[in-house]
């Protein structure tokens, strides 16, 4: 399957990557904590870690959410699906 810009845009709708942790986040806001090298997304009530860039090879190591978490938090499910699409696009 050829991946187009419109496909990527459609798959990442709702995600908003911020330069730092927002003080008044909206559902779907994401940021990279440069101190811990972890990615987080706001699910409406709390920040959830999506993954970490700390590993022996310095490749992303995802924190995989459980199905129960995905069912309970729709924003987490959307962010996780978008993360998987981006990971596939990058060939990771």
WODAUR-V446035 format. One line per field, one symbol per residue. ss: DSSP state (h for helix, s for strand, l for the rest). phi: phi as a letter, one per 30 degrees, with the letter a starting at -180 (. if undefined). A space follows every 50 residues. Layout:
ss = ???
phi = ???
This chain:
ss = llllhhhhhhhllllsssllllllllllsssssllllsssssllllssss ssllllllllssllllhhhhhhlhhhhhhhhhhhhhhhhlll
phi = .dccedddeddcdjcbdcdadddbdcejdbacdddchccbbdcjbadbdc abccaechcebdcdddddddddbeddddddddedddddddic
